[in-house]
Amino acid sequence: MIFKYIFSIIGDNFYPDRIIDNIEGSFLVASYFKPSDKKFADKSDEYDYGGMSFWHPKKFSTKDSIIEYDESFIEFIEKNYSLFIANDVTDLQIFIEIYFDGGQCNFEIFDNVLLKKLANFDVSLPISVYVLKEEELQKWEEEIRLNWEG
C-alpha cells in the first residue's frame, strides 16, 4: 500500500507570497496562488481566494514508514499554524491518496494520539483510493522504500 498526502491551506484573503519566506520545516511548496491570480492565462476568471499546497520531502510513504510520515505532517502544521491563521487561512486539508492492489483495503490514517493533535487545528481529511496492478504497486513500493532509506 502506498500513501500520498498533500497538505493544503486556503482563505478568501490569503496571500501566500506574504508568508512563503517564513514557513518553518522541510516541506516542499507544491503550488500557490493569490486571490487576484487568473485561473487560466487566456481567460479573465480569478481564483477569488488564495491557496497553497505542500508535499512531504519524501512525497510518498509505505506502511513501513507511515508513522514517521504522519508525524511529520502534524509537526509541520504545529510549527506553522499560527502563521497560517495570522495570514487569513481559513481552511486546512490533508488530501490523502491510497494506492493498493485490489481486494479488501484496510488502513489507518493517523493513530489516535496524532488524530487528537490534528483535531486542535480543524484539519479536514478527504480520502481517495486507487487500485494498481500488483506489479506496478510492488515496483513503486520498492522505489519509495529506497527513497526513505537514502
Secondary structure by P-SEA (a helix, b strand, c coil): cbbbbbbbbbccccccccccccccccccccccccccccccccccccccccbbbbbccccccccccaaaaaaaaaaaaaacaaaaaaacccbbbbbbbbbccccbbbbbcccaaaaaaaaacbbbbbbbbbbccaaaaaaaaaaaaaaaac
